[in-house]
Amino acid sequence: MRALTVIPGKAGSLAVQDVPEPDDALGDVLVDGMAVGVCATDRELAEGLYGWAPAGSERLVIGHESLGRVRTAPDGSGFAPGDLIVGVVRMPDPRPCGACAHGEWDMCRNGEYTEHGIKSLHGFAAERWRVRSDHAVRLDPRLEPVGMLLEPTTIVAKAWEQVDRIGARAWSDPQSVLITGAGPVGLLAALIGAQRGLDVHVLDRMAGGVKPELVRMLGATYHAGDAAELVERLAPDVVIEGTGAVPVVRAVLSNPKPYAITVLTGLSNPGEHVTIDLGPVNRAMVLGNAVAVGSVNANLRHYETGAAVLAAADLGWLQRMITRRVPMERYADAFAAQPDDVKVVLTVE
């Protein structure tokens, strides 16, 4: 069968190749691959900056934003042939640590987890793949055109869960949210904010194109100005930071709003230096009982929440997020970023 593979750590090794059928040990559900989303992690894999191949293999099948159709599934698995299915990316570590043992593998403490298409497990950019039935989610059939958006939705479903859990320390009634970054994660975070009835603001560096339109279609407000000025003016109750850009991180940590909750989901590049006076930041956070928390990955609960979010969303809006669909054999086109890209999808069928 055909699959998109890479030699981790080797730039320029991305290639569609014939590979063996998926190992039964990967899961009890056999799936016909339909599509995968392409994200920054996939591009880092292609550039040789990240990733681990499975034991005994030189190459890694990539693709973690999955969508497939069940070919075969055992009785009692919760799946049947023809079901739309998405595989959970992260698997608990084999020891397991306390968090993994309690189903919270997104909070793994010892770093020995594995991840489909990223770390030591083959991914979903293949004609066929396997997944464990207890690490997969069935999608509403109407989501077939956009089901590969579930994995990025899980990231922000978890981020919003963090907001709820932290807010529950005391009375909490957030009215406004600022999302920094209008990529797929930021837009999906804004979608959840809109579904919650909040006053949603989205900041991105693009002044035109499809991103402002998508934000406005949610009834939200789009901004393309200075992050520090915007945070000072809005003083949002909640911030979900998705850029990893150090000046933006600095700005959101300086939010003057008491009891503000900031969730950091973007990864910063090492070596990027800015000057920051931590005195006012510390003072505002302590006196305002504010919280900043890092959040990454997702567990099964967040996949189920994300599936419900997508099912409740306007299908046309979700389809507008997918700005390019590229056949897997033309992967190079998909990995070459274009100015108006939001979400690029590789079609496998």
Stockholm file with secondary structure:
# STOCKHOLM 1.0

chainA/1-349         MRALTVIPGKAGSLAVQDVPEPDDALGDVLVDGMAVGVCATDRELAEGLYGWAPAGSERLVIGHESLGRVRTAPDGSGFAPGDLIVGVVRMPDPRPCGACAHGEWDMCRNGEYTEHGIKSLHGFAAERWRVRSDHAVRLDPRLEPVGMLLEPTTIVAKAWEQVDRIGARAWSDPQSVLITGAGPVGLLAALIGAQRGLDVHVLDRMAGGVKPELVRMLGATYHAGDAAELVERLAPDVVIEGTGAVPVVRAVLSNPKPYAITVLTGLSNPGEHVTIDLGPVNRAMVLGNAVAVGSVNANLRHYETGAAVLAAADLGWLQRMITRRVPMERYADAFAAQPDDVKVVLTVE
#=GR chainA/1-349 SS CEEEEECTTCTTCCEEEECCCCCGGGCSEEEEEEEEEECHHHHHHHTTSSCBCCTTCSCEECCCEEEEEEEECCTTSSCCTTCEEEECSEECCSSCCHHHHTTCGGGCSSSCCEEETTBEECCSCBSEEEECGGGEEECCGGGTTTGGGHHHHHHHHHHHHHHHHHHTTSCCCCCEEEEECCSHHHHHHHHHHHHTTCEEEEECSCCSSHHHHHHHHTTCEEECSCHHHHHHHHCCSEEEECSCCHHHHHHHHTCCCTTCEEEECSCCCTTCCCCCCHHHHHHHHHHTTCEEEECCCCCHHHHHHHHHHHHHSCHHHHHHHEEEEEEGGGHHHHHSCCTTCSEEEEECC
#=GC SS_cons         CEEEEECTTCTTCCEEEECCCCCGGGCSEEEEEEEEEECHHHHHHHTTSSCBCCTTCSCEECCCEEEEEEEECCTTSSCCTTCEEEECSEECCSSCCHHHHTTCGGGCSSSCCEEETTBEECCSCBSEEEECGGGEEECCGGGTTTGGGHHHHHHHHHHHHHHHHHHTTSCCCCCEEEEECCSHHHHHHHHHHHHTTCEEEEECSCCSSHHHHHHHHTTCEEECSCHHHHHHHHCCSEEEECSCCHHHHHHHHTCCCTTCEEEECSCCCTTCCCCCCHHHHHHHHHHTTCEEEECCCCCHHHHHHHHHHHHHSCHHHHHHHEEEEEEGGGHHHHHSCCTTCSEEEEECC
//
